[in-house]
Amino acid sequence: MIRIQNLHMVYQTERGRVHAVRGIDLDIKQGQFFTLLGPSGCGKTSTLRSVAGLETPEEGEIFVGNDLVFSSTTRKVVPPYSRDIGMVFQSYAIWPHLNVFENVAFPLREMKRRFSQQEIREKVDRALSLVHLDGLADRPAPFLSGGQQQRLALARAIVKEPRVLLLDEPLSNLDAKLREETRFELRELVKRLGITTLYVTHDQLEALTMSDVVAVMEEGRIAQQGSPMEIYQSPQDRFVANFIGLTNFIDGRVKPSPCETASIRQVETAAGDLSCVLEEGMKPGDPVIVVVRPEDIRVITDAKPRHNLFQGKVNAVIFMGDSLECQVLVGSQRLRTKLHPSSAVQQGQNISLELPAERCRALRGS
């Protein structure tokens, strides 16, 4: 439904040229909820605005459906109003001088096709019902709460039933509790409508809980693309592992002796030898960074023999509400682990930690 080929975006600033997007390729399928995730300045919003027609790329091609809406080769630039898209901005961009009904009706009144007043009423009422703003049609837009304004912006984006929905960090202005509630409502709505959605956020939790596919961006490029589970459990480099969730990094080198299987090998680290999953092509002596998530590290209380069993001392215990985050010193290596909040672990305590080999992933080091 959305296809991007070799997209480049360049901005002229006081300090010279900024290459914001560096030759990315994307293929977003019909009905997918596709998220561009990354830190500020990585090029995700520039990519979204290029699809919307609000920015003109330096190079590349963009298709919406089968329609070529931008081509640097043929110099084709289809204006935003002809791309059959709906968009929700970070600031919502609702009109304060209009009431709720007229905010939603505005796109219908501006379309080439002319709708009767009855058709407009029916479409607006349906859109307001979908976002749970029934009964608020006559309310002045500024009198809505932040969450209601966000839903109003969404209703305005979907009222004309676009092929594609573009969302530019639409939840960032909401408080934490409302953001949590709204992200599930938003995903359910777009899935029910079957609208292909391109979502931009820097919030990893939004990306993991809402998306079918996540593309992590770094400095204008796609660092990794895949399902939320693939991105979280199998990061391909340090940037992705560090950006998505809490992560322990352990420097080491591949040992020459094989371990249990062809994919699980031993790595020599400052904390001791560690069995972990290695990528294909890694050779003995290669520097690696072992990645292991805090929630995958287990505190062991029995005496059964295990691989990757280390002795450590609890350096800090932090109550997080739904978990305890413990920082444990294993030699000179500091490891973070997450435990159930009822766990009887105290600062200064000596404990045993197991790092399951299948949950430890070695990435290429430098």
N, C-alpha and C positions, 0 to 999 in steps of 0.2 A: 504493500500500500504506500509506503514511503521508501524511496530508494535514493541514496546519496552516493555519488561517485567522485572520488578525488577532490574533496572540498577543501579549499584554502580560503582563509579570511585574513586580510591584512588591514591594520588600522594605522593611520598617520597620527602621531602624537608629538608633543613638544620635544620628546627625547628621541624621535625618529620612528621608524617603522616597527610595528609590533605584529608578529606573525601569530595570530590568535588561534587559528585552526590550521592544522598541518596535514592535509591530504587524507582526511578520514573517509571511510566507506561504511555505509550502513544499509541494511536491508530489513525493513520492519514489515512484518506480515500483517495481513488483514486481521483485525480484532485484537492484536497484541497490545499489551501494556508494556511499553518499552521505556526504560529510564536511562538518562544520561546522568551519571554520578561523578562528582569530583569536587575539589576545592575551588575557592574563588580564583578566577583568572585562568582556568584550565581550558576554556573555549566552549563549554556546554551551552551557555545561553546564546552565544554567537551562532552556534549551530542551529539552535531552535529558531532564532530570529531569521536565519537564512531560509529555513523551511517556510516560515510565515511570510516571507517577502519583505520583512522590515529592514533587512540588511542585504546588500549586494555583494556576494562573494567575489574574490579575486579570480578564482578558477574552480571548475567542476561542473557537475550536473545534478539537478534535483528533480525527482519525479514524485508526484502525488497521484496515486493510482497509476493509470497508463499515460497521464498527462505530463509532459515535460514542462516544468514551470520555471526552470532556470538552466541556462547553458552558456558557459563562457565561450564555447567554440562558435556557436551560432548567434551569440549576443541576445539570446531570448530571455526576457525578464517579464513574467506574468505578474501583474499587480496583486497585492494581498487579497483584495475583495473578489478576485476571480479564481482563487485557489481552492475554494470550498473547504475552508478550515474554520474551526472555532478556537479561540485562544483566551486563556485566563492568565493575567499578569500577576506578578508578585504583589503589586499594590492594589489589585482588583480592578482599578480604573472604572468604578461605577460613577454615574453622573449624579452629583448631589442635588441638582435642581429638578430631577425627575423622581417620581415615585417608583415603587418596586415594579409595578406593571409596565410602565413606560420604559424603564431600563431594559426589561426583557424584550419588549416589543420593538425596540429600536432597530435591531438587525433585520427584522421582517419588513419594516417600513422602508428600509433602504435597499432592499433587493430589487433586481430588475423585474422579477415576477411580482405582480400586484395581488395582494391578498385582501379579501373582504374583511370588514371589521369582525364578523363572526369567526372567520378562520383565524384571525390574529388572536381573538379572545380564547379560542379553543387551544391553540398552540402554546400561548403564554400560560394558561391555566395548567396545561399538562406539564410544562417545564417546571413551573413552581411546585407542582405536586411531587415531581421526581426528586426535587432537592428539599422537600419538606418545608416549604414556605407558603403552604396553603393558608389562605385567610389574611395574608399580609400584602395583597396586591396594591392597596391604596395607601400603604404606609410610606412616608418620605424616606428615601434611601439612607440619609445620614442618621436616621433614628434606629437603624438596625445595629445589632451587636457585631463584633468582628467576625464571629462564625457565620452569622446570617449574611453579612456582606460577601463573604467568600462564596457561600452557596448561591447568592444572587448573581455573582460574576459567572459562576458555572452555569446557571440557568440561561443566562444571556448567550453563553458560548454554544449551548446545545440546542437552543430553541429552533434554529433553522436546519437541524439535523445534518451537520457537516460530515464529510467523509473522514476527517482527521481532527482530533482534539489535541491542542498544544497547551501544556501547562508549565508555566515558569515559576517554580518554587511557590505554589499557591498557598501553602500552609505555614510559611515561615513567619507570618505575622500573628499566628494564633498562639495562645498559651499552651503549655505542654499537655494538659489534660484534654483540651478541646482538639488539639492536633491529633492525639491518639485516636479519639472517637471519629474525627473527620476522615482520616486516611482510609479507614475501613469502609465508611459510607461512600467515599469517592470511588474506590476500586469496585465496589459492588455495583454502583451506578453505571460506570462506563462498561463493565462487563455485561450488564443487563441490556444496555443499549447496543452493544457490539461495535462501539466506536474504536477505531485504531487510535491509540493514545501515545504521544511522545511527551514524556515528563522529565523535567529538569530539577535536580535537587543536589544539595551538598550533604543532606541528612542520610546517613547510611541506613538507619532503621526504616525510614520511608521507602528507600529503594528495595530493601530486603523483603519487606512485608507487602508491598503493593505490586511488584513487577513480575512479569513473565520473563523478561530479559533485562539484564543490567549491563551497561557499557561504562566501565570506569575510565575516566579521561584524566590524562596527565600532560600538561604543557601542550595542549592542542592536538594530542593524539589519543587513540584508543589503546589504553594499556592492557585491558582484558575485557572480554565480552562473554556472557554466559548466563545461565539461570542463577537466581540468588544463591541457591545451595552450592553451585559450582564455584561461584565467586568467593563465597565465604570459606568453604572447606578446602578448595584447591587453588589458592592464589598462585599466580605464575611468577610474581616478582615481589620484592620487598615493599615497593610502594603500595601495591594492591593489598598485601597482607596487613600493612600498617594502617591503611586508610579505612579498611573494613573491620571494625570491632577491635577489641583488645587482643594483643598478640605478644607472645614471648619470642625473642630472637636469640638464638644460641649460635655463635660462630664456631666453625670446626673445619675439619678436613676429612675427606673420604679415606677410610682405612683399606688396605689391600685385601684383607680377609673378608670373604662373603659372609652374610648372616643367614637368616632362615630361608629366604626366598631370593629370587633374582631381583625383585623390586625393592626388598628391604635389605639394607646394608648397614654396616657400622660406620659411625662418624666419630672421630676423636675430637673431644671438646675439653674446655677448661674444667668442666664439672665431672668429666669421665667419659668413657665410651658410651655412645648413644645409638641404638638401633632405630632406623627411620626409613621412610619411603624416599627413594631417590628417583630423579628423572632419568630417562634414557640418555645414554651418552656420557654420564658422569664417570670419571676414571679415578683410580686411587691417587691420592695427593691433591685432587681438586679442592679448592676452597669452597665452602658452602655456608649457607645460613639456614639453620633448622628452625622451622616455624611450628609452634604448638600453642593452641588456644588455652586460656586459663581454665575454661570449663572442662577441658579434656584431661587435665592433670588430677590424679586421684591421691587422696591421703590414705595410706595403708596402715592398718593396725594389727594385721596378723603377720605370721612369720613364713608364709609360703614363698618359695623362690619365684622370682619374676624377672623379666627383662626390664631394663631402664628403671631400676629402683635406686633412688638417691636419698641420702640423709641430708636434712637441712634444718635450719633454725628459723622460726617465725620472727620476722623483723617488724611486721606491722599487720594489724587486723582492722579492716574498715567495714563498718556496717552499711550496706547499700539498700536495705529494706528487704528486697527479695533474695538477697544473697550476702555472703561475707566475702570480701576480697582480701586475700592474704598475700603478703609479700614474704617470700621465703628465700633465705640465703643458702645456696648450695655451693660451698666453696666461695669463689669470687663471683659466681653467677647469681643474679637476682631473678627469681621466677615469681610470676603472679598466678594465683589460682583462685577459682570461684567455688565456694562451698555453700551448702544449705545454711540459712541464717541461724538454725538451731545448733550448728556444729560447735562442739566444745574445744575450740582452738584458741590459745592465748598467746600474746606476745611473749617472746623468749622461750617458747616451748620447742623442744626438738621433735621433729616429725619425719616420717618416711613418705616420699613422693614417688608415684609411678607415672611415667610418661609413656602411654601405650604407643608401641612402635608404629601401628597403622594410623595414629593421629599425629605423628611427627612427620613433617614434610620438609625435605631438604631442597632449598633453592640455590641457584648458582650464586656464589659469593664473588668478591673482587680481591 
